Amino acid sequence: MRWTSVLAIFTLFWVMSAFLALPFGIKSDLEAGSVRIPGQERGAPANFSPKKVLFRATILAIILFGLFYLNYVNGWITSKSLDFLMA
């Protein structure tokens, strides 16, 4: 596999992981017990930390990409094993 393919696939895994990690650990003002500003959305996060999201997304992307690459090298799951219709 070429390094450009590795980079592109890792980037896809990272973006997917960022969206998966985004809602975890976030509390609204109501859940955190802080005072809301008039006009503020009820579900707005009170404790959003982009560094935590980036860190969690990177760790998850490394794990998922590692599994993908191991499958690519060892051929555990192939396109033939996913052909359920046996056409």
Phi and psi in radians as a Rosetta constraint file:
Dihedral C 1 N 2 CA 2 C 2 CIRCULARHARMONIC -1.287 0.35
Dihedral N 2 CA 2 C 2 N 3 CIRCULARHARMONIC 2.706 0.35
Dihedral C 2 N 3 CA 3 C 3 CIRCULARHARMONIC -1.149 0.35
Dihedral N 3 CA 3 C 3 N 4 CIRCULARHARMONIC -0.511 0.35
Dihedral C 3 N 4 CA 4 C 4 CIRCULARHARMONIC -1.208 0.35
Dihedral N 4 CA 4 C 4 N 5 CIRCULARHARMONIC -0.616 0.35
Dihedral C 4 N 5 CA 5 C 5 CIRCULARHARMONIC -1.182 0.35
Dihedral N 5 CA 5 C 5 N 6 CIRCULARHARMONIC -0.713 0.35
Dihedral C 5 N 6 CA 6 C 6 CIRCULARHARMONIC -1.052 0.35
Dihedral N 6 CA 6 C 6 N 7 CIRCULARHARMONIC -0.793 0.35
Dihedral C 6 N 7 CA 7 C 7 CIRCULARHARMONIC -1.119 0.35
Dihedral N 7 CA 7 C 7 N 8 CIRCULARHARMONIC -0.747 0.35
Dihedral C 7 N 8 CA 8 C 8 CIRCULARHARMONIC -1.150 0.35
Dihedral N 8 CA 8 C 8 N 9 CIRCULARHARMONIC -0.766 0.35
Dihedral C 8 N 9 CA 9 C 9 CIRCULARHARMONIC -1.195 0.35
Dihedral N 9 CA 9 C 9 N 10 CIRCULARHARMONIC -0.695 0.35
Dihedral C 9 N 10 CA 10 C 10 CIRCULARHARMONIC -1.097 0.35
Dihedral N 10 CA 10 C 10 N 11 CIRCULARHARMONIC -0.688 0.35
Dihedral C 10 N 11 CA 11 C 11 CIRCULARHARMONIC -1.085 0.35
Dihedral N 11 CA 11 C 11 N 12 CIRCULARHARMONIC -0.725 0.35
Dihedral C 11 N 12 CA 12 C 12 CIRCULARHARMONIC -1.093 0.35
Dihedral N 12 CA 12 C 12 N 13 CIRCULARHARMONIC -0.755 0.35
Dihedral C 12 N 13 CA 13 C 13 CIRCULARHARMONIC -1.110 0.35
Dihedral N 13 CA 13 C 13 N 14 CIRCULARHARMONIC -0.650 0.35
Dihedral C 13 N 14 CA 14 C 14 CIRCULARHARMONIC -1.176 0.35
Dihedral N 14 CA 14 C 14 N 15 CIRCULARHARMONIC -0.772 0.35
Dihedral C 14 N 15 CA 15 C 15 CIRCULARHARMONIC -1.103 0.35
Dihedral N 15 CA 15 C 15 N 16 CIRCULARHARMONIC -0.759 0.35
Dihedral C 15 N 16 CA 16 C 16 CIRCULARHARMONIC -1.078 0.35
Dihedral N 16 CA 16 C 16 N 17 CIRCULARHARMONIC -0.729 0.35
Dihedral C 16 N 17 CA 17 C 17 CIRCULARHARMONIC -1.162 0.35
Dihedral N 17 CA 17 C 17 N 18 CIRCULARHARMONIC -0.626 0.35
Dihedral C 17 N 18 CA 18 C 18 CIRCULARHARMONIC -1.110 0.35
Dihedral N 18 CA 18 C 18 N 19 CIRCULARHARMONIC -0.742 0.35
Dihedral C 18 N 19 CA 19 C 19 CIRCULARHARMONIC -1.189 0.35
Dihedral N 19 CA 19 C 19 N 20 CIRCULARHARMONIC -0.569 0.35
Dihedral C 19 N 20 CA 20 C 20 CIRCULARHARMONIC -1.261 0.35
Dihedral N 20 CA 20 C 20 N 21 CIRCULARHARMONIC -0.626 0.35
Dihedral C 20 N 21 CA 21 C 21 CIRCULARHARMONIC -1.463 0.35
Dihedral N 21 CA 21 C 21 N 22 CIRCULARHARMONIC -0.281 0.35
Dihedral C 21 N 22 CA 22 C 22 CIRCULARHARMONIC -0.999 0.35
Dihedral N 22 CA 22 C 22 N 23 CIRCULARHARMONIC -0.823 0.35
Dihedral C 22 N 23 CA 23 C 23 CIRCULARHARMONIC -1.407 0.35
Dihedral N 23 CA 23 C 23 N 24 CIRCULARHARMONIC -0.171 0.35
Dihedral C 23 N 24 CA 24 C 24 CIRCULARHARMONIC -1.409 0.35
Dihedral N 24 CA 24 C 24 N 25 CIRCULARHARMONIC 2.338 0.35
Dihedral C 24 N 25 CA 25 C 25 CIRCULARHARMONIC 1.455 0.35
Dihedral N 25 CA 25 C 25 N 26 CIRCULARHARMONIC 0.130 0.35
Dihedral C 25 N 26 CA 26 C 26 CIRCULARHARMONIC -1.703 0.35
Dihedral N 26 CA 26 C 26 N 27 CIRCULARHARMONIC 2.336 0.35
Dihedral C 26 N 27 CA 27 C 27 CIRCULARHARMONIC -2.130 0.35
Dihedral N 27 CA 27 C 27 N 28 CIRCULARHARMONIC 2.471 0.35
Dihedral C 27 N 28 CA 28 C 28 CIRCULARHARMONIC -1.393 0.35
Dihedral N 28 CA 28 C 28 N 29 CIRCULARHARMONIC 3.001 0.35
Dihedral C 28 N 29 CA 29 C 29 CIRCULARHARMONIC -1.075 0.35
Dihedral N 29 CA 29 C 29 N 30 CIRCULARHARMONIC -0.620 0.35
Dihedral C 29 N 30 CA 30 C 30 CIRCULARHARMONIC -1.128 0.35
Dihedral N 30 CA 30 C 30 N 31 CIRCULARHARMONIC -0.767 0.35
Dihedral C 30 N 31 CA 31 C 31 CIRCULARHARMONIC -1.230 0.35
Dihedral N 31 CA 31 C 31 N 32 CIRCULARHARMONIC -0.593 0.35
Dihedral C 31 N 32 CA 32 C 32 CIRCULARHARMONIC -1.411 0.35
Dihedral N 32 CA 32 C 32 N 33 CIRCULARHARMONIC -0.302 0.35
Dihedral C 32 N 33 CA 33 C 33 CIRCULARHARMONIC 1.438 0.35
Dihedral N 33 CA 33 C 33 N 34 CIRCULARHARMONIC 0.291 0.35
Dihedral C 33 N 34 CA 34 C 34 CIRCULARHARMONIC -1.624 0.35
Dihedral N 34 CA 34 C 34 N 35 CIRCULARHARMONIC 2.884 0.35
Dihedral C 34 N 35 CA 35 C 35 CIRCULARHARMONIC -1.428 0.35
Dihedral N 35 CA 35 C 35 N 36 CIRCULARHARMONIC 2.348 0.35
Dihedral C 35 N 36 CA 36 C 36 CIRCULARHARMONIC -1.503 0.35
Dihedral N 36 CA 36 C 36 N 37 CIRCULARHARMONIC 2.526 0.35
Dihedral C 36 N 37 CA 37 C 37 CIRCULARHARMONIC -1.443 0.35
Dihedral N 37 CA 37 C 37 N 38 CIRCULARHARMONIC 2.441 0.35
Dihedral C 37 N 38 CA 38 C 38 CIRCULARHARMONIC -0.985 0.35
Dihedral N 38 CA 38 C 38 N 39 CIRCULARHARMONIC 2.275 0.35
Dihedral C 38 N 39 CA 39 C 39 CIRCULARHARMONIC 1.605 0.35
Dihedral N 39 CA 39 C 39 N 40 CIRCULARHARMONIC -0.064 0.35
Dihedral C 39 N 40 CA 40 C 40 CIRCULARHARMONIC -1.364 0.35
Dihedral N 40 CA 40 C 40 N 41 CIRCULARHARMONIC 2.450 0.35
Dihedral C 40 N 41 CA 41 C 41 CIRCULARHARMONIC -1.097 0.35
Dihedral N 41 CA 41 C 41 N 42 CIRCULARHARMONIC 2.425 0.35
Dihedral C 41 N 42 CA 42 C 42 CIRCULARHARMONIC -1.097 0.35
Dihedral N 42 CA 42 C 42 N 43 CIRCULARHARMONIC -0.582 0.35
Dihedral C 42 N 43 CA 43 C 43 CIRCULARHARMONIC -1.657 0.35
Dihedral N 43 CA 43 C 43 N 44 CIRCULARHARMONIC 0.156 0.35
Dihedral C 43 N 44 CA 44 C 44 CIRCULARHARMONIC -1.120 0.35
Dihedral N 44 CA 44 C 44 N 45 CIRCULARHARMONIC 2.374 0.35
Dihedral C 44 N 45 CA 45 C 45 CIRCULARHARMONIC -1.198 0.35
Dihedral N 45 CA 45 C 45 N 46 CIRCULARHARMONIC 2.450 0.35
Dihedral C 45 N 46 CA 46 C 46 CIRCULARHARMONIC -1.661 0.35
Dihedral N 46 CA 46 C 46 N 47 CIRCULARHARMONIC -0.377 0.35
Dihedral C 46 N 47 CA 47 C 47 CIRCULARHARMONIC -2.321 0.35
Dihedral N 47 CA 47 C 47 N 48 CIRCULARHARMONIC 0.734 0.35
Dihedral C 47 N 48 CA 48 C 48 CIRCULARHARMONIC -1.217 0.35
Dihedral N 48 CA 48 C 48 N 49 CIRCULARHARMONIC 2.261 0.35
Dihedral C 48 N 49 CA 49 C 49 CIRCULARHARMONIC -2.258 0.35
Dihedral N 49 CA 49 C 49 N 50 CIRCULARHARMONIC 1.795 0.35
Dihedral C 49 N 50 CA 50 C 50 CIRCULARHARMONIC -1.070 0.35
Dihedral N 50 CA 50 C 50 N 51 CIRCULARHARMONIC -0.546 0.35
Dihedral C 50 N 51 CA 51 C 51 CIRCULARHARMONIC -1.113 0.35
Dihedral N 51 CA 51 C 51 N 52 CIRCULARHARMONIC -0.693 0.35
Dihedral C 51 N 52 CA 52 C 52 CIRCULARHARMONIC -1.150 0.35
Dihedral N 52 CA 52 C 52 N 53 CIRCULARHARMONIC -0.724 0.35
Dihedral C 52 N 53 CA 53 C 53 CIRCULARHARMONIC -1.117 0.35
Dihedral N 53 CA 53 C 53 N 54 CIRCULARHARMONIC -0.777 0.35
Dihedral C 53 N 54 CA 54 C 54 CIRCULARHARMONIC -1.108 0.35
Dihedral N 54 CA 54 C 54 N 55 CIRCULARHARMONIC -0.716 0.35
Dihedral C 54 N 55 CA 55 C 55 CIRCULARHARMONIC -1.137 0.35
Dihedral N 55 CA 55 C 55 N 56 CIRCULARHARMONIC -0.843 0.35
Dihedral C 55 N 56 CA 56 C 56 CIRCULARHARMONIC -1.097 0.35
Dihedral N 56 CA 56 C 56 N 57 CIRCULARHARMONIC -0.711 0.35
Dihedral C 56 N 57 CA 57 C 57 CIRCULARHARMONIC -1.135 0.35
Dihedral N 57 CA 57 C 57 N 58 CIRCULARHARMONIC -0.693 0.35
Dihedral C 57 N 58 CA 58 C 58 CIRCULARHARMONIC -1.158 0.35
Dihedral N 58 CA 58 C 58 N 59 CIRCULARHARMONIC -0.783 0.35
Dihedral C 58 N 59 CA 59 C 59 CIRCULARHARMONIC -1.095 0.35
Dihedral N 59 CA 59 C 59 N 60 CIRCULARHARMONIC -0.805 0.35
Dihedral C 59 N 60 CA 60 C 60 CIRCULARHARMONIC -1.110 0.35
Dihedral N 60 CA 60 C 60 N 61 CIRCULARHARMONIC -0.699 0.35
Dihedral C 60 N 61 CA 61 C 61 CIRCULARHARMONIC -1.145 0.35
Dihedral N 61 CA 61 C 61 N 62 CIRCULARHARMONIC -0.666 0.35
Dihedral C 61 N 62 CA 62 C 62 CIRCULARHARMONIC -1.112 0.35
Dihedral N 62 CA 62 C 62 N 63 CIRCULARHARMONIC -0.755 0.35
Dihedral C 62 N 63 CA 63 C 63 CIRCULARHARMONIC -1.137 0.35
Dihedral N 63 CA 63 C 63 N 64 CIRCULARHARMONIC -0.850 0.35
Dihedral C 63 N 64 CA 64 C 64 CIRCULARHARMONIC -1.142 0.35
Dihedral N 64 CA 64 C 64 N 65 CIRCULARHARMONIC -0.718 0.35
Dihedral C 64 N 65 CA 65 C 65 CIRCULARHARMONIC -1.164 0.35
Dihedral N 65 CA 65 C 65 N 66 CIRCULARHARMONIC -0.646 0.35
Dihedral C 65 N 66 CA 66 C 66 CIRCULARHARMONIC -1.050 0.35
Dihedral N 66 CA 66 C 66 N 67 CIRCULARHARMONIC -0.757 0.35
Dihedral C 66 N 67 CA 67 C 67 CIRCULARHARMONIC -1.127 0.35
Dihedral N 67 CA 67 C 67 N 68 CIRCULARHARMONIC -0.720 0.35
Dihedral C 67 N 68 CA 68 C 68 CIRCULARHARMONIC -1.063 0.35
Dihedral N 68 CA 68 C 68 N 69 CIRCULARHARMONIC -0.792 0.35
Dihedral C 68 N 69 CA 69 C 69 CIRCULARHARMONIC -1.185 0.35
Dihedral N 69 CA 69 C 69 N 70 CIRCULARHARMONIC -0.686 0.35
Dihedral C 69 N 70 CA 70 C 70 CIRCULARHARMONIC -1.075 0.35
Dihedral N 70 CA 70 C 70 N 71 CIRCULARHARMONIC -0.696 0.35
Dihedral C 70 N 71 CA 71 C 71 CIRCULARHARMONIC -1.162 0.35
Dihedral N 71 CA 71 C 71 N 72 CIRCULARHARMONIC -0.650 0.35
Dihedral C 71 N 72 CA 72 C 72 CIRCULARHARMONIC -1.109 0.35
Dihedral N 72 CA 72 C 72 N 73 CIRCULARHARMONIC -0.739 0.35
Dihedral C 72 N 73 CA 73 C 73 CIRCULARHARMONIC -1.291 0.35
Dihedral N 73 CA 73 C 73 N 74 CIRCULARHARMONIC -0.783 0.35
Dihedral C 73 N 74 CA 74 C 74 CIRCULARHARMONIC -1.589 0.35
Dihedral N 74 CA 74 C 74 N 75 CIRCULARHARMONIC -0.296 0.35
Dihedral C 74 N 75 CA 75 C 75 CIRCULARHARMONIC 1.176 0.35
Dihedral N 75 CA 75 C 75 N 76 CIRCULARHARMONIC 0.683 0.35
Dihedral C 75 N 76 CA 76 C 76 CIRCULARHARMONIC -1.137 0.35
Dihedral N 76 CA 76 C 76 N 77 CIRCULARHARMONIC -0.833 0.35
Dihedral C 76 N 77 CA 77 C 77 CIRCULARHARMONIC -2.073 0.35
Dihedral N 77 CA 77 C 77 N 78 CIRCULARHARMONIC 2.083 0.35
Dihedral C 77 N 78 CA 78 C 78 CIRCULARHARMONIC -1.977 0.35
Dihedral N 78 CA 78 C 78 N 79 CIRCULARHARMONIC 3.048 0.35
Dihedral C 78 N 79 CA 79 C 79 CIRCULARHARMONIC -1.166 0.35
Dihedral N 79 CA 79 C 79 N 80 CIRCULARHARMONIC -0.507 0.35
Dihedral C 79 N 80 CA 80 C 80 CIRCULARHARMONIC -1.213 0.35
Dihedral N 80 CA 80 C 80 N 81 CIRCULARHARMONIC -0.576 0.35
Dihedral C 80 N 81 CA 81 C 81 CIRCULARHARMONIC -1.309 0.35
Dihedral N 81 CA 81 C 81 N 82 CIRCULARHARMONIC -0.272 0.35
Dihedral C 81 N 82 CA 82 C 82 CIRCULARHARMONIC -1.692 0.35
Dihedral N 82 CA 82 C 82 N 83 CIRCULARHARMONIC 0.014 0.35
Dihedral C 82 N 83 CA 83 C 83 CIRCULARHARMONIC -1.475 0.35
Dihedral N 83 CA 83 C 83 N 84 CIRCULARHARMONIC 1.638 0.35
Dihedral C 83 N 84 CA 84 C 84 CIRCULARHARMONIC -1.390 0.35
Dihedral N 84 CA 84 C 84 N 85 CIRCULARHARMONIC -0.378 0.35
Dihedral C 84 N 85 CA 85 C 85 CIRCULARHARMONIC -1.476 0.35
Dihedral N 85 CA 85 C 85 N 86 CIRCULARHARMONIC -0.271 0.35
Dihedral C 85 N 86 CA 86 C 86 CIRCULARHARMONIC 0.922 0.35
Dihedral N 86 CA 86 C 86 N 87 CIRCULARHARMONIC 0.788 0.35
